[in-house]
Structure formats: structure tokens, C-alpha cells
Amino acid sequence: MAEYEASGLNRTAFCQQKGLSLSTLVRYRRRQQQTTGESANGNRWLAVEISGATAVAGGENASGLAVSLPGGWRIEIGRGFDPDTLKRLLVVVERR
């Protein structure tokens, strides 16, 4: 499961690349959730690293968030972002 999560691939692409059936990956995922106490919807605690970088974009008073994802993806959210746009973006990212 760690290899799958680190790959940045969606489930189908990962299974094709590794020669696994999708049901096998799903079974391992369920086992991991039971072992770690992770909920069925995938919610879990994630490690957070505070970087020394200053504001995202917008000057010295700007405040925002930056999330680095497996596969080199990075999402930066500036101050005053639209939460609905972020939700739509996350839906797309989860499909990968």
C-alpha cells in the first residue's frame, strides 16, 4: 500500500503497471484500514512539515497553504481562496 500511495497513480493505472487485479489492491487497502484504524473513506492523519519559505504569492503579508503530493504535484492556496474551487480540484486529484 505504501508503494501505491507513493506512486501518485490512480488505482487502475497502478494495478496495470504492477500486474495486480483491482480487487487485490482493494483487499489490501481494507486490511490496512483495519490495522491502522483508518476510516473507510480514507481519512487519516498526515505528517505536516513547516517549511522556512515565506508567503506563497502576494507579498509579505500573504498567508496561504501549500500541499505537496506524491508524483511531484503541489497545490498552493493563497489567502481568500474559494473553498468550492478547492473541493472541485481535490475531486480531480483523487481520480488520478
N, CA, C and O of each residue as an XYZ file, in Angstrom:
384
protein
N       0.819     -1.189      0.000
C       0.000      0.000      0.000
C       0.862      1.253      0.000
O       0.504      2.253     -0.621
N       1.979      1.206      0.682
C       2.868      2.376      0.705
C       3.381      2.677     -0.699
O       3.488      3.841     -1.087
N       3.695      1.641     -1.453
C       4.181      1.836     -2.823
C       3.091      2.460     -3.694
O       3.367      3.355     -4.493
N       1.865      1.989     -3.540
C       0.737      2.547     -4.302
C       0.548      4.017     -3.946
O       0.438      4.861     -4.836
N       0.510      4.330     -2.655
C       0.269      5.706     -2.224
C       1.381      6.648     -2.677
O       1.124      7.804     -3.011
N       2.604      6.157     -2.686
C       3.735      6.980     -3.095
C       3.830      7.136     -4.611
O       4.506      8.038     -5.106
N       3.156      6.259     -5.342
C       3.281      6.266     -6.806
C       2.640      7.476     -7.465
O       3.093      7.924     -8.518
N       1.583      8.012     -6.848
C       0.871      9.124     -7.467
C      -0.068      8.675     -8.577
O      -0.692      9.503     -9.240
N      -0.168      7.362     -8.780
C      -1.041      6.818     -9.831
C      -2.423      6.551     -9.272
O      -2.595      6.381     -8.065
N      -3.416      6.514    -10.166
C      -4.725      6.080     -9.708
C      -4.702      4.558     -9.558
O      -3.754      3.903     -9.991
N      -5.737      4.004     -8.949
C      -5.738      2.563     -8.661
C      -5.600      1.717     -9.912
O      -4.832      0.755     -9.937
N      -6.342      2.075    -10.951
C      -6.317      1.286    -12.186
C      -4.935      1.291    -12.819
O      -4.426      0.237    -13.201
N      -4.330      2.452    -12.932
C      -3.008      2.556    -13.548
C      -1.959      1.804    -12.730
O      -1.097      1.133    -13.298
N      -2.026      1.911    -11.404
C      -1.061      1.213    -10.558
C      -1.202     -0.297    -10.731
O      -0.207     -1.008    -10.874
N      -2.438     -0.778    -10.717
C      -2.662     -2.219    -10.866
C      -2.171     -2.719    -12.217
O      -1.568     -3.790    -12.297
N      -2.416     -1.970    -13.267
C      -1.935     -2.356    -14.593
C      -0.413     -2.397    -14.619
O       0.178     -3.321    -15.177
N       0.214     -1.402    -14.020
C       1.675     -1.323    -14.013
C       2.300     -2.484    -13.233
O       3.354     -2.995    -13.610
N       1.646     -2.894    -12.151
C       2.195     -3.938    -11.284
C       1.637     -5.331    -11.583
O       2.061     -6.311    -10.969
N       0.684     -5.427    -12.527
C       0.105     -6.722    -12.856
C      -0.812     -7.260    -11.763
O      -0.918     -8.472    -11.579
N      -1.472     -6.367    -11.042
C      -2.403     -6.747     -9.979
C      -3.833     -6.558    -10.439
O      -4.111     -5.745    -11.321
N      -4.728     -7.302     -9.845
C      -6.139     -7.032    -10.097
C      -6.570     -5.919     -9.150
O      -6.013     -5.761     -8.065
N      -7.556     -5.162     -9.570
C      -8.070     -4.069     -8.747
C      -8.617     -4.613     -7.428
O      -8.458     -3.978     -6.385
N      -9.258     -5.778     -7.463
C      -9.818     -6.362     -6.238
C      -8.722     -6.685     -5.223
O      -8.956     -6.588     -4.018
N      -7.538     -7.064     -5.684
C      -6.422     -7.340     -4.776
C      -6.001     -6.065     -4.061
O      -5.796     -6.065     -2.847
N      -5.874     -4.986     -4.812
C      -5.495     -3.714     -4.208
C      -6.548     -3.264     -3.196
O      -6.209     -2.796     -2.108
N      -7.809     -3.405     -3.551
C      -8.900     -3.018     -2.646
C      -8.849     -3.854     -1.374
O      -9.057     -3.324     -0.282
N      -8.575     -5.150     -1.493
C      -8.496     -6.036     -0.335
C      -7.351     -5.602      0.592
O      -7.526     -5.537      1.808
N      -6.181     -5.307      0.012
C      -5.058     -4.853      0.827
C      -5.363     -3.522      1.502
O      -4.964     -3.289      2.644
N      -6.063     -2.663      0.799
C      -6.438     -1.360      1.363
C      -7.348     -1.538      2.575
O      -7.177     -0.868      3.594
N      -8.317     -2.450      2.455
C      -9.222     -2.718      3.587
C      -8.450     -3.255      4.788
O      -8.702     -2.862      5.927
N      -7.511     -4.153      4.522
C      -6.698     -4.704      5.616
C      -5.902     -3.601      6.305
O      -5.799     -3.560      7.531
N      -5.345     -2.712      5.495
C      -4.579     -1.610      6.065
C      -5.481     -0.726      6.931
O      -5.079     -0.304      8.015
N      -6.677     -0.450      6.465
C      -7.606      0.387      7.219
C      -7.963     -0.266      8.546
O      -8.063      0.414      9.568
N      -8.155     -1.580      8.536
C      -8.486     -2.289      9.770
C      -7.312     -2.271     10.742
O      -7.499     -2.121     11.950
N      -6.100     -2.425     10.207
C      -4.895     -2.458     11.034
C      -4.593     -1.102     11.639
O      -4.231     -1.007     12.811
N      -4.740     -0.053     10.845
C      -4.374      1.292     11.309
C      -5.527      2.037     11.957
O      -5.326      3.105     12.536
N      -6.738      1.487     11.868
C      -7.892      2.186     12.402
C      -8.370      3.300     11.499
O      -9.179      4.132     11.908
N      -7.876      3.322     10.278
C      -8.257      4.342      9.303
C      -9.717      4.133      8.928
O     -10.162      2.993      8.795
N     -10.455      5.196      8.758
C     -11.861      5.079      8.398
C     -12.019      4.630      6.955
O     -11.085      4.727      6.158
N     -13.191      4.144      6.629
C     -13.464      3.605      5.293
C     -13.346      4.664      4.202
O     -13.053      4.323      3.056
N     -13.562      5.924      4.522
C     -13.481      6.949      3.489
C     -12.060      7.458      3.277
O     -11.850      8.401      2.514
N     -11.086      6.848      3.941
C      -9.699      7.199      3.695
C      -9.150      8.305      4.575
O      -8.000      8.708      4.399
N      -9.937      8.809      5.519
C      -9.429      9.859      6.390
C      -8.357      9.289      7.304
O      -8.513      8.197      7.851
N      -7.285     10.020      7.465
C      -6.205      9.590      8.332
C      -5.353     10.794      8.663
O      -5.470     11.838      8.022
N      -4.514     10.660      9.640
C      -3.590     11.725     10.000
C      -2.444     11.731      9.014
O      -1.969     10.674      8.599
N      -2.007     12.892      8.646
C      -0.877     13.046      7.744
C       0.204     13.867      8.429
O      -0.084     14.785      9.196
N       1.442     13.523      8.141
C       2.549     14.317      8.668
C       2.563     15.672      7.971
O       2.327     15.758      6.766
N       2.838     16.713      8.719
C       2.901     18.065      8.165
C       4.282     18.617      8.455
O       4.787     18.507      9.572
N       4.880     19.206      7.449
C       6.199     19.810      7.613
C       6.067     21.314      7.429
O       5.528     21.779      6.425
N       6.553     22.063      8.389
C       6.535     23.520      8.293
C       7.814     23.931      7.576
O       8.918     23.656      8.046
N       7.654     24.590      6.439
C       8.840     24.990      5.672
C       9.281     26.375      6.084
O       8.525     27.134      6.690
N      10.510     26.690      5.746
C      11.054     28.004      6.053
C      10.681     29.038      5.013
O      11.047     30.207      5.133
N       9.949     28.610      3.982
C       9.579     29.534      2.907
C       8.643     30.602      3.444
O       7.857     30.354      4.358
N       8.732     31.775      2.875
C       7.839     32.859      3.265
C       6.525     32.720      2.524
O       6.195     31.628      2.060
N       5.792     33.763      2.406
C       4.449     33.752      1.834
C       4.395     33.087      0.472
O       5.374     33.082     -0.274
N       3.238     32.527      0.160
C       3.020     31.877     -1.127
C       3.161     32.922     -2.216
O       4.285     33.125     -2.676
N       2.186     33.559     -2.640
C       2.310     34.639     -3.620
C       1.485     35.798     -3.101
O       0.454     35.586     -2.463
N       1.905     36.971     -3.352
C       1.082     38.104     -2.959
C       1.726     39.033     -1.969
O       1.028     39.835     -1.346
N       3.009     38.963     -1.798
C       3.673     39.927     -0.934
C       3.930     39.403      0.458
O       3.589     38.268      0.790
N       4.540     40.254      1.270
C       4.988     39.811      2.580
C       3.858     39.534      3.560
O       4.060     38.798      4.526
N       2.682     40.096      3.346
C       1.563     39.865      4.253
C       0.666     38.713      3.812
O      -0.317     38.400      4.483
N       0.996     38.085      2.696
C       0.156     36.998      2.197
C       0.268     35.790      3.116
O       1.312     35.552      3.723
N      -0.795     35.048      3.207
C      -0.815     33.830      4.004
C      -1.521     32.776      3.186
O      -2.522     33.064      2.530
N      -1.024     31.580      3.216
C      -1.660     30.534      2.440
C      -1.162     29.174      2.855
O      -0.423     29.030      3.828
N      -1.573     28.200      2.114
C      -1.195     26.819      2.361
C      -0.564     26.250      1.105
O      -0.894     26.660     -0.007
N       0.340     25.309      1.285
C       0.920     24.587      0.163
C       0.932     23.116      0.533
O       1.369     22.750      1.624
N       0.454     22.272     -0.369
C       0.409     20.838     -0.139
C       1.196     20.160     -1.247
O       0.900     20.342     -2.428
N       2.205     19.374     -0.864
C       2.970     18.602     -1.839
C       2.450     17.174     -1.828
O       2.327     16.554     -0.772
N       2.148     16.663     -3.005
C       1.566     15.339     -3.134
C       2.529     14.397     -3.830
O       3.472     14.843     -4.483
N       2.299     13.089     -3.696
C       3.137     12.125     -4.419
C       3.108     12.404     -5.914
O       2.111     12.895     -6.442
N       4.181     12.096     -6.578
C       4.241     12.314     -8.015
C       4.664     13.732     -8.382
O       4.611     14.114     -9.551
N       5.085     14.515     -7.386
C       5.554     15.861     -7.674
C       4.465     16.916     -7.747
O       4.764     18.072     -8.046
N       3.224     16.566     -7.487
C       2.136     17.545     -7.514
C       2.271     18.475     -6.322
O       2.683     18.053     -5.241
N       1.925     19.732     -6.516
C       1.941     20.720     -5.438
C       0.727     21.618     -5.618
O       0.482     22.139     -6.706
N      -0.013     21.789     -4.566
C      -1.187     22.670     -4.579
C      -0.903     23.815     -3.628
O      -0.628     23.595     -2.449
N      -0.967     25.025     -4.131
C      -0.778     26.208     -3.303
C      -2.088     26.977     -3.244
O      -2.734     27.226     -4.261
N      -2.455     27.340     -2.041
C      -3.718     28.041     -1.826
C      -3.404     29.364     -1.160
O      -2.864     29.404     -0.055
N      -3.746     30.448     -1.840
C      -3.494     31.776     -1.302
C      -4.612     32.224     -0.383
O      -5.670     31.602     -0.294
N      -4.348     33.296      0.277
C      -5.314     33.904      1.186
C      -6.585     34.268      0.424
O      -6.515     34.801     -0.684
N      -7.730     33.988      1.004
C      -9.001     34.336      0.382
C      -9.410     33.396     -0.739
O     -10.180     33.795     -1.613
N      -8.917     32.155     -0.745
C      -9.267     31.208     -1.801
C     -10.746     30.842     -1.752
O     -11.419     31.038     -0.740
N     -11.228     30.311     -2.855
C     -12.622     29.872     -2.954
C     -12.695     28.396     -2.573
O     -12.171     27.558     -3.307
N     -13.326     28.051     -1.452
C     -13.363     26.667     -0.996
C     -14.040     25.707     -1.987
O     -13.655     24.541     -2.077
N     -15.029     26.184     -2.717
C     -15.703     25.308     -3.690
C     -14.766     24.926     -4.836
O     -14.810     23.796     -5.321
N     -13.930     25.849     -5.264
C     -12.948     25.546     -6.302
C     -11.948     24.521     -5.787
O     -11.571     23.605     -6.519
N     -11.515     24.661     -4.541
C     -10.594     23.695     -3.952
C     -11.240     22.307     -3.898
O     -10.583     21.316     -4.217
N     -12.484     22.219     -3.512
C     -13.180     20.920     -3.461
C     -13.213     20.269     -4.835
O     -12.973     19.068     -4.961
N     -13.511     21.059     -5.872
C     -13.552     20.502     -7.233
C     -12.165     20.021     -7.657
O     -12.038     18.976     -8.296
N     -11.129     20.778     -7.306
C      -9.764     20.379     -7.632
C      -9.400     19.069     -6.942
O      -8.799     18.191     -7.561
N      -9.751     18.931     -5.685
C      -9.419     17.714     -4.950
C     -10.128     16.486     -5.514
O      -9.576     15.385     -5.486
N     -11.328     16.663     -6.017
C     -12.050     15.549     -6.665
C     -11.255     15.061     -7.873
O     -11.103     13.857     -8.078
N     -10.753     15.996     -8.665
C      -9.955     15.640     -9.837
C      -8.662     14.929     -9.423
O      -8.290     13.917    -10.017
N      -7.985     15.458     -8.410
C      -6.726     14.866     -7.949
C      -6.956     13.456     -7.423
O      -6.139     12.569     -7.673
N      -8.038     13.230     -6.708
C      -8.327     11.903     -6.169
C      -8.581     10.879     -7.256
O      -8.349      9.690     -7.035
N      -9.042     11.292     -8.406
C      -9.311     10.362     -9.520
C      -8.031      9.831    -10.149
O      -8.049      8.773    -10.777
N      -6.914     10.550     -9.991
C      -5.674     10.125    -10.614
C      -5.274      8.786    -10.141
O      -4.243      8.264    -10.565
